[in-house]
Amino acid sequence: MSMLTPPGMGGQYRITGDKYPRMRPSRRRGRLAAAVVASTAVLGLVGWGTLQLIDVFTGGGTSTASGAGTHCRTKAAAAPVARVQPLPQPGRITVNVYNATKRTGLAKSTADELKKRGFRIGNVGNATKQYDKKVKGTGMLLGSPAAQDTSLKVLGTQLAGAEARADGRKGADLDLIIGDAFKGLADRAAADRTLTALTEPQPPATAKKAC
């Protein structure tokens, strides 16, 4: 009887040979374990990507209000627009008033009203042939290229809908040419408010927190 024969077996069963069976894990279990590991890795990547998207759309980090535990985001303050140069006061602007319509007396009455509002008055009369009976809107404002962002803006507050143009003049005088749709200057109170908004600097914006 071989030494490997279990006792009590009476020699009925013997283990012979020099090779023994090896215990190997089931292939199915190995595949299942690999699938679990792969699924866990995919879920981890999806979760990380979701957090990144949330961070992008919510504007990044949040600050916690002291003592309250609420999260607030600070809105960036808008930078105030710097004025290139101050606008001139009406008393420093000379306006020539011309009538391009078939109605009489408009140039003089308009010039008188502008004078009451503080403007200097130059020439008053009928428009030249270049513009006579050719201005269909409320009016046209003419000045030098340098006046486009200064004195013409100030004069433009007095006549709503007027077209502003630059011509080849070198002087500082402006022309107001009355057109067919003219019904009068803008309401003085409204014109003053518009002029104030143009000449007074705006206060700088401050940062606000949105909770």
C-alpha positions as CSV (number, residue, x, y, z in Angstrom):
1,M,0.0,0.0,0.0
2,S,1.3,3.4,-1.0
3,M,2.1,5.9,1.7
4,L,-0.5,8.2,0.1
5,T,-3.2,5.7,0.6
6,P,-5.5,7.0,3.3
7,P,-5.7,4.8,6.3
8,G,-8.7,2.5,6.6
9,M,-9.1,2.4,2.9
10,G,-7.8,-1.1,2.8
11,G,-5.7,-0.4,-0.2
12,Q,-8.9,-0.2,-2.2
13,Y,-8.0,3.3,-3.5
14,R,-4.5,4.4,-4.4
15,I,-3.1,7.5,-5.7
16,T,-0.5,6.8,-8.2
17,G,1.7,8.8,-10.5
18,D,3.8,11.9,-9.9
19,K,1.2,14.6,-10.9
20,Y,-1.4,16.1,-8.7
21,P,-4.5,18.2,-9.6
22,R,-4.1,21.9,-9.2
23,M,-6.8,24.1,-7.7
24,R,-7.6,26.9,-10.2
25,P,-10.2,29.6,-9.8
26,S,-13.1,29.5,-12.2
27,R,-12.7,31.5,-15.3
28,R,-16.2,32.9,-14.9
29,R,-15.3,34.4,-11.5
30,G,-12.2,36.1,-12.9
31,R,-14.2,37.7,-15.7
32,L,-16.8,38.8,-13.2
33,A,-14.2,40.4,-11.0
34,A,-12.7,42.2,-14.0
35,A,-16.1,43.5,-15.0
36,V,-16.8,44.9,-11.5
37,V,-13.5,46.7,-11.5
38,A,-14.1,48.2,-14.9
39,S,-17.6,49.3,-14.0
40,T,-16.3,51.0,-10.8
41,A,-13.7,52.9,-12.8
42,V,-16.2,54.1,-15.4
43,L,-18.6,55.3,-12.6
44,G,-15.8,57.1,-11.0
45,L,-14.9,59.0,-14.2
46,V,-18.5,59.9,-14.9
47,G,-18.9,61.3,-11.4
48,W,-15.7,63.3,-11.7
49,G,-16.9,64.7,-15.0
50,T,-20.3,65.7,-13.6
51,L,-18.6,67.6,-10.8
52,Q,-16.4,69.4,-13.3
53,L,-19.5,70.5,-15.4
54,I,-21.3,71.6,-12.2
55,D,-18.3,73.7,-11.3
56,V,-18.1,75.3,-14.8
57,F,-21.8,76.3,-14.9
58,T,-22.0,77.6,-11.3
59,G,-19.0,79.9,-11.7
60,G,-16.4,78.0,-9.7
61,G,-16.0,78.2,-6.0
62,T,-18.5,79.7,-3.6
63,S,-18.0,81.7,-0.5
64,T,-19.8,80.8,2.8
65,A,-21.5,83.6,4.6
66,S,-20.2,84.0,8.1
67,G,-22.4,82.4,10.7
68,A,-25.2,81.4,8.3
69,G,-23.7,78.5,6.3
70,T,-25.3,79.7,3.0
71,H,-23.3,79.8,-0.2
72,C,-23.1,83.1,-2.1
73,R,-21.5,84.0,-5.4
74,T,-19.9,87.4,-5.9
75,K,-20.9,89.2,-9.1
76,A,-18.1,91.1,-10.8
77,A,-18.7,94.8,-10.7
78,A,-18.9,96.5,-14.1
79,A,-16.1,98.9,-14.8
80,P,-17.2,102.5,-15.2
81,V,-16.8,104.0,-18.6
82,A,-14.2,106.7,-18.6
83,R,-15.1,109.9,-20.5
84,V,-12.5,110.9,-23.0
85,Q,-13.1,114.6,-22.5
86,P,-15.7,116.8,-20.8
87,L,-18.7,118.1,-22.9
88,P,-18.9,121.8,-23.3
89,Q,-21.7,123.8,-21.7
90,P,-24.4,125.3,-24.0
91,G,-23.1,128.8,-23.3
92,R,-19.9,127.8,-25.2
93,I,-21.6,126.5,-28.3
94,T,-22.6,128.8,-31.2
95,V,-25.5,127.5,-33.3
96,N,-26.5,128.8,-36.7
97,V,-30.2,128.1,-37.3
98,Y,-31.5,127.5,-40.9
99,N,-35.0,126.7,-42.2
100,A,-35.2,124.1,-45.0
101,T,-39.0,123.8,-45.0
102,K,-41.8,125.8,-46.8
103,R,-43.0,127.1,-43.5
104,T,-41.8,130.6,-42.6
105,G,-40.6,131.9,-39.2
106,L,-39.3,128.5,-37.9
107,A,-35.6,129.6,-37.9
108,K,-36.2,132.7,-35.8
109,S,-38.5,131.1,-33.3
110,T,-36.2,128.1,-32.9
111,A,-33.2,130.3,-32.5
112,D,-35.0,132.4,-29.8
113,E,-35.8,129.2,-27.8
114,L,-32.2,127.9,-28.1
115,K,-31.0,131.2,-26.7
116,K,-33.3,130.9,-23.7
117,R,-31.7,127.5,-23.1
118,G,-28.3,129.0,-22.9
119,F,-26.9,128.5,-26.4
120,R,-25.2,131.2,-28.4
121,I,-26.9,132.1,-31.7
122,G,-25.0,132.9,-34.9
123,N,-26.7,133.2,-38.3
124,V,-30.4,132.8,-38.7
125,G,-32.2,132.4,-42.0
126,N,-33.2,130.0,-44.9
127,A,-31.1,126.9,-45.6
128,T,-28.7,126.9,-48.6
129,K,-29.7,125.3,-51.9
130,Q,-27.8,122.1,-50.9
131,Y,-30.4,121.4,-48.1
132,D,-33.4,123.6,-48.9
133,K,-36.6,121.4,-49.2
134,K,-34.3,118.3,-48.9
135,V,-34.4,117.5,-45.2
136,K,-37.3,115.2,-44.6
137,G,-36.7,114.4,-40.9
138,T,-37.0,116.7,-37.9
139,G,-33.7,118.3,-38.7
140,M,-30.0,118.0,-39.4
141,L,-27.0,119.0,-37.2
142,L,-23.8,119.8,-38.9
143,G,-20.3,120.4,-37.3
144,S,-16.7,119.7,-37.7
145,P,-15.3,116.1,-37.2
146,A,-14.0,117.2,-33.8
147,A,-17.5,118.2,-32.7
148,Q,-19.1,114.8,-33.3
149,D,-18.5,113.5,-29.7
150,T,-18.6,116.9,-28.0
151,S,-20.7,119.9,-28.9
152,L,-23.0,118.1,-31.5
153,K,-24.0,115.7,-28.7
154,V,-25.0,118.6,-26.5
155,L,-27.0,120.2,-29.3
156,G,-28.6,116.9,-30.1
157,T,-30.3,116.8,-26.7
158,Q,-32.5,119.7,-27.9
159,L,-33.9,118.1,-31.1
160,A,-35.0,114.5,-30.9
161,G,-34.4,112.4,-34.1
162,A,-32.1,114.9,-35.7
163,E,-29.4,113.5,-37.9
164,A,-25.8,114.6,-37.0
165,R,-23.2,114.9,-39.7
166,A,-19.6,116.1,-39.9
167,D,-18.6,118.3,-42.8
168,G,-15.3,120.0,-43.8
169,R,-15.6,123.1,-41.7
170,K,-12.7,124.1,-39.5
171,G,-14.6,126.4,-37.1
172,A,-16.4,125.4,-33.9
173,D,-19.9,126.8,-34.9
174,L,-22.7,124.3,-35.5
175,D,-25.6,124.4,-37.9
176,L,-29.1,123.3,-37.0
177,I,-31.2,122.8,-40.2
178,I,-34.9,122.5,-39.6
179,G,-36.6,119.7,-41.6
180,D,-40.1,118.9,-42.8
181,A,-41.0,116.7,-39.8
182,F,-40.0,119.4,-37.3
183,K,-42.7,120.2,-34.7
184,G,-40.5,122.0,-32.2
185,L,-37.5,121.5,-29.9
186,A,-37.5,118.7,-27.3
187,D,-39.3,119.5,-24.0
188,R,-36.9,121.6,-22.0
189,A,-37.1,119.6,-18.9
190,A,-36.5,116.3,-20.8
191,A,-33.6,118.0,-22.7
192,D,-32.1,119.1,-19.4
193,R,-32.3,115.6,-18.0
194,T,-30.6,114.2,-21.0
195,L,-27.9,116.8,-21.0
196,T,-27.3,116.2,-17.3
197,A,-26.9,112.5,-17.9
198,L,-24.3,113.2,-20.6
199,T,-22.2,115.7,-18.6
200,E,-22.3,114.2,-15.1
201,P,-19.9,111.3,-14.4
202,Q,-21.6,108.0,-13.4
203,P,-20.7,106.5,-9.9
204,P,-18.6,103.4,-10.1
205,A,-20.4,100.1,-9.7
206,T,-19.9,98.0,-6.6
207,A,-19.7,94.2,-6.3
208,K,-22.9,92.4,-5.2
209,K,-23.4,89.0,-3.8
210,A,-26.1,86.8,-5.2
211,C,-27.3,84.1,-2.7
